[in-house]
Amino acid sequence: MRQVKIFTGSSHTELSALILERLGQSAAPALVKRTANMEMNVELGVSVRNQDVFIIQSGSPTINDHLMELLIMINACKLSSARRITAVIPYLPYSKQSKKKKARGSITSKLVANMLQVSGVDHIITLDLHSSQIQGFFSKPVDNLLAEPVIAQYIGASMLFYEDRIRGCVISKNAGSTKRVTSLADILKMDFALIHRESNFQASKKAPNNEEVMRLTLVGEVKGMICYVVDDIINDIHTFLDTAAHLKQCDAFKVVVVATHGILSREALEEIDQSDAIDEVAITNSYPMEDDLKGITSKLKIIDVSGVLAEAIRRTHNGESISYLFSHVV
């Protein structure tokens, strides 16, 4: 690719390296330094004048530092006369805070969108936004890529092992995931089911310490099936644990948790490893995870999404449509 510079932030060097390898490009040099008072400074090591610039930076456990690094890098490119600046953000920080949940809360996702635009970004490429309405927070173009094709490919490949002996079923752990689940079920030509959650269904059944009692009701049939519990983000593992336990009580043969963004702590991975209800957890590599965390449980499987991100970068640079990526694996 000519007249293009690809910078990589420090949040997810593994994914950045995979994307660059697929594109046959090397990372443009940039130096990130910290001053004595922990302020961040970015120095570009190459001219970006009249260049098409891409900056790869995902959300991470140190989300605020890496968001600030991205903003400074964008602004440095803007002030250095870059022709166009595209931020490639596989996991958009604060994407779960896209609406006010309390009367005196904030819409932090909108704030992040404003910060990115003020810094000088011209285009955003991201993956599986938590809420599609976030695209409306930007006045600049936002390409919300889907992990659905690679996830469907992974599930389809895993079902081949069982041939026609066992059927699969895609599960929504709550009403909010229904649209995502039904879309995936249509692609895979599988059944789907829903877990209905009802809190405090009887006042007399409250726990002794006044905690809420949650009743789970399965809407659908899972007996003898492989259940794929699908969501966009895994951060609170407990809802997945109780969903899996309920599916096993309903005689599911196997329970596999599948998500795009795996925001899993050491404690969450240990709970997964100790759980008898969850047989496997499959996440994409959109969110960074240290090697020592990956080794905590053998149940963890990683799905590579570097192909779709690399192809999106190539097509964006060449002015080609990216519609193909919404339904095909690359």
PyMOL commands that set and color helices and strands:
alter all, ss='L'
color gray80, all
select helices_A, chain A and resi 13-23+63-79+108-119+132-137+148-160+175-188+203-205+237-249+266-274+291-294+306-318+323-326
alter helices_A, ss='H'
color red, helices_A
select strands_A, chain A and resi 4-8+30-34+40-44+52-56+84-89+123-127+142-145+168-172+191-199+214-219+226-234+254-262+280-284+300-303
alter strands_A, ss='S'
color yellow, strands_A
deselect
rebuild
show_as cartoon
